Structure formats: C-alpha cells, structure tokens
C-alpha cells in the first residue's frame, strides 16, 4: 500500500474503529450494544463494576418462581445486584416486551422464557446480540444464528403416569399401544403443544402421526388441559393417569418430593430450548449482560440442573441430558405456527 492509499484508507479505518467497542474500553453511558459486544480481557471486571454502579436489574420471565428464583438469588448474593422479577406466561412476557419497546418504554433488561417467544422478540428487534465466552460451552441447538438469545435449558416433552394407577410393566412402548381399550378415559395432553406435534410428525411421518393420534382420541378419548404444571398435578392426583406431553423437569420435581408420578418416553423425546436475552435498550446493560453470562455459566447451569432442568452447558452432566432427543427449531415453530396449531386442535380439540 502506497502513501496515497494509506491517506485514503485512514478515515475509513477510523470510522470502522469507532463503529464497534474498542477492546480496551466501554464508553461512558454505555448501551447494551457497547456492553454486549465488548471482548476485552477485562470483560468480567468491567461487567461487575458497571453492574454495581447500576445496582439493579429488571427481569421478565415465564419460569416458575421457585425455579428462576434459585438463579436470581444466587446472582444477587454473588454480585449484590437487586433483581426485580415480573413473572407471567410466555405469551404475556412477549406481549409486554414488544408493547413497551414499540411505545418507547425501556424498562426490560433481561427476557427469560420459551424459545418461540424469544425468537419473536428477536424478530421484533427487542433483543441485543451478545458475545459471551460461555457460548463455547453450550450444545449446538442452544445457539441461534443471529446471537440475540441463547438456550439456557431444555423443555423435554415426555409421557408421565401416576404410579398408583398405572404399573410400569404396563406402560405403552409405541403410540399404537395407546389404542388398547385399557387406556380409555385415562389419557391427557396439554392444550397448546403444537411444537411437540411438529417434532413427532418429523419422527413418525405426517401421515402415520395424523392417523395414530386421531385413532387414539377416537377410541379412548383424551382430556385436554392448559398448562404443563397443571397437567403434571393432575397426573399426581390420579385424575389423568397417563399424560402425553409433560415437561420432564416438572415430573422429576414432583417425583423427588415423593409424589406418585414418574415419566418415560415413547420413542425419541421432543425437546425445545428455552432461553435468555438482553434487551436492546436495557436501562441496566452491565447488570443485564452479567446476568446473561451468569445463567449460561457452569455455576448458573448447575443451579438449573439442581432444579431438575436439562441444562444446555456441556460442562454440566446430568442423567437427564443423556436422553436421545429430537429438537424443534423455534423458527419453524413460528413460521409454521398456524399450520400446526390448527392441526393440533383438529386432532385433540380445545383445552380447558
């Protein structure tokens, strides 16, 4: 390169340097982009210093209070940051995040909810790309191509049964086994698991899947209930002796408390990553990125594993993450939602 080329390139290089956070600094009044993309060797130190100055964090989540509370409490204790948690259904978390962003109200720091809702927030430009050193420790399905949210734990759809009402040796080994008369009036399913159905059809084939589930409902009926926790509770009470779509962690939690419930899988279980993301206009960006890092760190992932979740970190080994799994991509769930939701209702009916 001659001197003339260097003179011409100089302004372009300067502009490029100013367009991204320098490795050695995070500028004053930093945005979530400044903090989330920072890659200096003192990254953790700067996150902690900035978070302590901010002093607080606003978290929107659909996770059960006891489950997310364990992560929040550990974060607060470790860093001295006060977390304000707003909990609602995944649909309401998405609705509030998008509504506030469109209205120019920026109170959200961290969104923590189901994968499809996280993907919707990405599409609505609510979330910020984060470069975290902990990404290298996560399984591939936890990482999104755009990098604006990351999977923290897996919701694994399994079958659960009341151990007082159903003997282990009588459990169905195939979906066709549920056509037997002994299952009449004993089956239940969650009302909105269309993403599970998409995964099952990918495994069984659409024609076979459609036929077998329609036949099961026609011959033996099925109780359709809204809420995975409710469905697991109904298994525990015996009102639903066998449920087709229970989250494995919830069945495991009840089982570990001595409830008469256990779970199994007919064939390959369907799994969906749930995740965490930093808001693009987070009012407390250092605290937000620090929480993001904490939840996907080995320490945070062990806390989730202790709550019987399937963690996404390869550093955390549990019996639950050895299951053979069929992953449902959140993008497919969103892009084909109408198709699968309509088919799900057509086969199983509406919930109550």
C-alpha positions as CSV (number, residue, x, y, z in Angstrom):
1,X,0.0,0.0,0.0
2,X,1.5,3.4,-1.0
3,X,1.2,6.7,0.9
4,X,-1.8,7.9,-1.1
5,X,-3.6,4.6,-0.3
6,X,-2.8,5.0,3.3
7,X,-4.1,8.6,3.4
8,X,-7.4,7.5,1.7
9,X,-7.8,4.5,3.9
10,X,-7.1,6.4,7.1
11,X,-10.6,7.9,7.5
12,X,-12.2,4.6,6.6
13,X,-10.2,2.7,9.3
14,X,-11.0,5.4,11.8
15,X,-14.7,5.1,11.1
16,X,-14.6,1.4,11.4
17,X,-12.8,1.6,14.7
18,X,-15.4,4.0,16.1
19,X,-18.3,1.7,14.9
20,X,-17.5,-1.1,17.4
21,X,-16.5,-1.1,21.0
22,X,-12.7,-1.0,21.5
23,X,-11.2,-4.0,23.1
24,X,-9.8,-1.9,25.9
25,X,-12.8,0.2,26.9
26,X,-16.5,0.5,27.3
27,X,-17.5,4.1,26.7
28,X,-19.4,6.2,29.4
29,X,-23.2,5.9,29.2
30,X,-22.7,2.5,27.5
31,X,-25.6,0.9,25.7
32,X,-26.4,-2.8,25.6
33,X,-24.6,-3.0,22.3
34,X,-21.4,-1.5,23.8
35,X,-21.5,-3.9,26.7
36,X,-22.8,-7.0,24.9
37,X,-20.1,-6.8,22.1
38,X,-17.2,-6.0,24.4
39,X,-14.5,-8.6,24.1
40,X,-11.6,-7.2,26.2
41,X,-9.6,-9.4,28.6
42,X,-11.1,-7.4,31.5
43,X,-14.7,-8.1,30.3
44,X,-15.9,-9.7,33.6
45,X,-14.3,-7.0,35.7
46,X,-16.0,-4.2,33.7
47,X,-19.3,-6.0,33.8
48,X,-19.2,-6.3,37.6
49,X,-18.0,-2.7,38.0
50,X,-20.7,-1.4,35.8
51,X,-23.4,-3.6,37.3
52,X,-22.6,-2.5,40.8
53,X,-23.0,1.2,39.7
54,X,-26.3,0.4,38.1
55,X,-27.4,-1.6,41.2
56,X,-30.5,-3.2,39.8
57,X,-31.9,-5.4,37.1
58,X,-35.4,-5.9,35.6
59,X,-36.2,-9.5,34.6
60,X,-39.3,-10.7,32.7
61,X,-39.7,-14.5,32.9
62,X,-42.3,-17.2,32.4
63,X,-40.3,-19.7,34.6
64,X,-41.8,-20.9,37.8
65,X,-40.9,-18.6,40.8
66,X,-39.0,-21.3,42.7
67,X,-37.0,-22.3,39.6
68,X,-35.9,-18.8,38.4
69,X,-35.8,-17.7,42.0
70,X,-32.9,-20.0,42.6
71,X,-30.9,-18.4,39.8
72,X,-31.9,-14.9,40.8
73,X,-31.0,-15.4,44.5
74,X,-27.5,-16.8,43.6
75,X,-26.9,-13.8,41.2
76,X,-28.0,-11.3,43.8
77,X,-25.8,-12.9,46.5
78,X,-22.8,-13.1,44.3
79,X,-22.9,-9.6,42.8
80,X,-25.0,-7.5,45.2
81,X,-27.4,-6.5,42.4
82,X,-31.2,-6.2,43.2
83,X,-33.3,-8.1,40.7
84,X,-36.9,-7.1,40.1
85,X,-38.8,-10.0,38.6
86,X,-42.0,-9.9,36.7
87,X,-43.5,-13.3,36.0
88,X,-46.3,-14.2,33.6
89,X,-47.0,-16.7,30.8
90,X,-44.5,-16.8,27.9
91,X,-47.2,-15.2,25.7
92,X,-47.6,-12.3,28.2
93,X,-43.8,-11.9,28.6
94,X,-43.6,-11.5,24.8
95,X,-46.5,-9.1,24.6
96,X,-45.2,-6.8,27.3
97,X,-41.7,-6.7,25.9
98,X,-42.9,-5.8,22.4
99,X,-45.6,-3.4,23.6
100,X,-43.1,-1.5,25.8
101,X,-40.5,-1.4,23.0
102,X,-42.9,0.0,20.5
103,X,-44.1,2.6,22.9
104,X,-40.6,3.7,23.7
105,X,-40.7,2.5,27.3
106,X,-37.5,0.8,28.1
107,X,-37.7,-1.0,31.5
108,X,-36.8,-4.5,30.3
109,X,-33.2,-5.7,30.9
110,X,-33.5,-9.5,30.6
111,X,-36.1,-11.6,28.9
112,X,-36.1,-15.3,30.0
113,X,-38.8,-17.5,28.5
114,X,-39.7,-20.1,25.9
115,X,-37.8,-20.4,22.7
116,X,-40.5,-19.4,20.2
117,X,-41.3,-16.2,22.2
118,X,-37.6,-15.4,22.4
119,X,-37.4,-15.8,18.7
120,X,-40.3,-13.5,18.3
121,X,-38.6,-10.8,20.4
122,X,-35.6,-11.2,18.1
123,X,-37.8,-10.6,15.0
124,X,-39.4,-7.6,16.7
125,X,-35.9,-6.1,17.3
126,X,-36.3,-6.2,21.1
127,X,-33.0,-8.1,21.8
128,X,-29.3,-7.4,21.6
129,X,-26.5,-9.5,20.1
130,X,-24.2,-10.6,22.9
131,X,-20.7,-12.1,22.6
132,X,-20.1,-14.3,25.6
133,X,-17.2,-16.5,26.3
134,X,-19.6,-19.1,27.8
135,X,-21.2,-19.8,24.3
136,X,-18.3,-22.2,23.6
137,X,-19.6,-24.5,26.4
138,X,-23.1,-24.8,25.1
139,X,-24.7,-27.5,22.9
140,X,-25.3,-26.5,19.3
141,X,-29.1,-26.3,19.5
142,X,-28.8,-23.7,22.2
143,X,-27.0,-21.2,19.9
144,X,-29.0,-19.1,17.5
145,X,-27.6,-17.9,14.1
146,X,-28.3,-14.3,15.0
147,X,-26.9,-14.5,18.5
148,X,-29.7,-12.4,20.1
149,X,-30.8,-15.0,22.6
150,X,-29.3,-18.3,23.8
151,X,-30.8,-21.5,25.1
152,X,-30.3,-22.0,28.8
153,X,-32.2,-25.2,29.4
154,X,-34.3,-27.7,27.5
155,X,-38.0,-28.3,27.9
156,X,-38.2,-32.0,27.1
157,X,-41.7,-33.3,26.3
158,X,-42.2,-36.8,27.9
159,X,-45.0,-39.0,28.9
160,X,-45.9,-39.1,32.6
161,X,-48.0,-41.5,34.6
162,X,-49.5,-42.0,38.1
163,X,-47.6,-44.8,39.7
164,X,-50.6,-45.8,41.8
165,X,-52.9,-46.1,38.8
166,X,-50.5,-47.5,36.1
167,X,-47.9,-50.3,36.6
168,X,-44.5,-49.7,35.0
169,X,-44.7,-53.0,33.1
170,X,-48.0,-51.9,31.5
171,X,-46.6,-48.7,30.0
172,X,-47.0,-48.3,26.2
173,X,-43.9,-48.9,24.2
174,X,-45.3,-47.5,21.0
175,X,-48.0,-44.9,20.2
176,X,-50.1,-47.8,18.7
177,X,-50.2,-49.4,22.2
178,X,-52.4,-46.5,23.3
179,X,-55.2,-47.8,21.1
180,X,-55.8,-50.6,23.5
181,X,-59.1,-50.4,25.4
182,X,-57.4,-50.3,28.8
183,X,-56.4,-46.7,28.2
184,X,-60.0,-45.5,27.7
185,X,-60.7,-42.4,29.8
186,X,-57.1,-42.4,31.2
187,X,-55.2,-40.1,28.8
188,X,-54.5,-36.4,29.0
189,X,-52.5,-33.8,27.0
190,X,-51.6,-30.1,27.2
191,X,-53.7,-27.8,25.1
192,X,-51.1,-25.9,23.1
193,X,-48.2,-28.3,22.4
194,X,-48.3,-27.9,18.6
195,X,-44.5,-27.7,18.5
196,X,-44.4,-31.2,20.1
197,X,-46.7,-32.4,17.4
198,X,-44.4,-30.9,14.7
199,X,-41.5,-32.8,16.2
200,X,-43.5,-36.1,16.5
201,X,-44.6,-35.8,12.8
202,X,-41.0,-35.3,11.8
203,X,-40.2,-38.5,13.7
204,X,-43.2,-40.6,12.7
205,X,-44.1,-39.1,9.3
206,X,-47.1,-36.9,8.9
207,X,-49.5,-39.5,7.6
208,X,-48.7,-42.0,10.3
209,X,-48.7,-39.4,13.0
210,X,-52.0,-37.9,12.0
211,X,-53.7,-41.3,11.8
212,X,-52.4,-42.8,15.1
213,X,-53.2,-39.8,17.2
214,X,-56.7,-39.4,15.6
215,X,-57.4,-43.0,16.3
216,X,-56.2,-42.8,19.9
217,X,-58.6,-39.8,20.5
218,X,-61.5,-41.5,18.7
219,X,-61.2,-44.8,20.5
220,X,-60.1,-43.8,24.0
221,X,-60.7,-40.1,24.3
222,X,-58.3,-37.5,25.8
223,X,-58.5,-34.8,28.4
224,X,-57.0,-31.5,27.1
225,X,-55.7,-29.2,29.8
226,X,-54.0,-25.8,29.6
227,X,-50.7,-25.6,31.5
228,X,-47.9,-28.2,31.9
229,X,-47.7,-27.7,35.6
230,X,-51.5,-28.3,35.9
231,X,-51.3,-31.4,33.7
232,X,-48.5,-32.8,35.9
233,X,-50.5,-32.1,39.0
234,X,-53.5,-33.9,37.5
235,X,-51.2,-36.9,37.0
236,X,-50.2,-36.7,40.6
237,X,-53.8,-36.6,41.8
238,X,-54.7,-39.5,39.5
239,X,-57.3,-37.5,37.6
240,X,-55.2,-38.1,34.5
241,X,-53.4,-41.4,34.9
242,X,-51.3,-41.0,31.8
243,X,-50.3,-37.7,30.2
244,X,-48.7,-37.5,26.7
245,X,-47.0,-34.1,27.0
246,X,-45.4,-33.3,30.4
247,X,-42.2,-31.4,30.8
248,X,-39.7,-33.9,32.2
249,X,-38.3,-31.4,34.8
250,X,-41.7,-30.9,36.4
251,X,-42.4,-34.6,36.6
252,X,-39.0,-35.0,38.1
253,X,-39.6,-32.3,40.7
254,X,-42.8,-33.9,41.8
255,X,-41.3,-37.3,41.9
256,X,-38.4,-36.1,44.1
257,X,-40.9,-34.7,46.6
258,X,-42.5,-38.2,46.9
259,X,-45.5,-37.7,44.6
260,X,-46.8,-40.8,42.8
261,X,-45.6,-39.8,39.4
262,X,-42.9,-41.0,37.0
263,X,-42.0,-40.3,33.4
264,X,-40.9,-42.2,30.3
265,X,-40.6,-41.6,26.6
266,X,-42.3,-43.4,23.8
267,X,-39.5,-43.3,21.2
268,X,-37.3,-40.3,20.8
269,X,-38.4,-37.4,23.1
270,X,-39.0,-34.0,21.5
271,X,-37.1,-31.1,23.1
272,X,-37.2,-27.3,22.8
273,X,-34.6,-24.9,24.1
274,X,-35.8,-22.1,26.3
275,X,-33.6,-19.1,26.7
276,X,-32.4,-15.8,27.9
277,X,-31.7,-12.5,26.0
278,X,-30.6,-9.0,26.8
279,X,-32.9,-6.1,25.8
280,X,-31.5,-3.9,23.1
281,X,-32.5,-0.8,25.1
282,X,-31.7,-2.2,28.5
283,X,-31.6,0.5,31.2
284,X,-29.0,-1.5,33.1
285,X,-26.9,-3.0,30.4
286,X,-23.9,-4.2,32.6
287,X,-26.2,-5.9,35.0
288,X,-28.1,-7.5,32.1
289,X,-25.1,-8.9,30.3
290,X,-23.7,-10.1,33.7
291,X,-26.9,-12.0,34.4
292,X,-26.9,-13.4,30.8
293,X,-23.3,-14.7,31.4
294,X,-24.2,-16.0,34.9
295,X,-27.1,-18.1,33.7
296,X,-25.2,-19.8,31.0
297,X,-22.0,-20.2,33.0
298,X,-21.2,-23.5,34.7
299,X,-22.3,-22.1,38.0
300,X,-25.7,-21.0,36.7
301,X,-26.2,-24.2,34.7
302,X,-25.6,-26.3,37.8
303,X,-28.3,-24.3,39.6
304,X,-30.8,-25.1,36.8
305,X,-29.7,-28.8,36.9
306,X,-30.3,-28.8,40.6
307,X,-33.9,-27.8,39.8
308,X,-34.1,-30.9,37.6
309,X,-33.9,-29.0,34.3
310,X,-31.8,-30.3,31.4
311,X,-29.0,-27.7,31.1
312,X,-27.5,-26.7,27.8
313,X,-23.9,-26.5,29.0
314,X,-21.7,-29.4,28.1
315,X,-19.8,-28.8,31.3
316,X,-22.8,-29.9,33.4
317,X,-23.5,-33.6,33.4
318,X,-26.9,-35.0,34.5
319,X,-28.7,-38.3,33.8
320,X,-31.4,-36.2,32.1
321,X,-29.2,-34.8,29.3
322,X,-28.3,-38.3,28.1
323,X,-31.8,-38.8,26.6
324,X,-31.9,-39.2,22.8
325,X,-33.7,-36.0,21.6
326,X,-35.4,-34.6,18.6
327,X,-35.0,-30.8,18.6
328,X,-37.7,-28.4,17.4
329,X,-36.4,-25.2,15.9
330,X,-38.0,-22.1,17.2
331,X,-38.0,-20.6,13.7
332,X,-40.0,-23.5,12.3
333,X,-42.5,-23.2,15.3
334,X,-43.1,-19.6,14.4
335,X,-43.1,-19.8,10.6
336,X,-45.5,-22.8,10.6
337,X,-47.5,-21.9,13.7
338,X,-50.9,-21.6,12.0
339,X,-50.5,-25.0,10.3
340,X,-49.5,-26.9,13.5
341,X,-51.9,-25.1,15.8
342,X,-54.8,-25.8,13.5
343,X,-53.8,-29.5,13.1
344,X,-53.3,-29.9,16.9
345,X,-56.8,-28.6,17.6
346,X,-58.2,-30.7,14.9
347,X,-56.7,-33.9,16.4
348,X,-57.0,-33.2,20.1
349,X,-59.7,-30.5,20.5
350,X,-59.6,-27.4,22.7
351,X,-58.3,-27.3,26.2
352,X,-59.9,-26.2,29.5
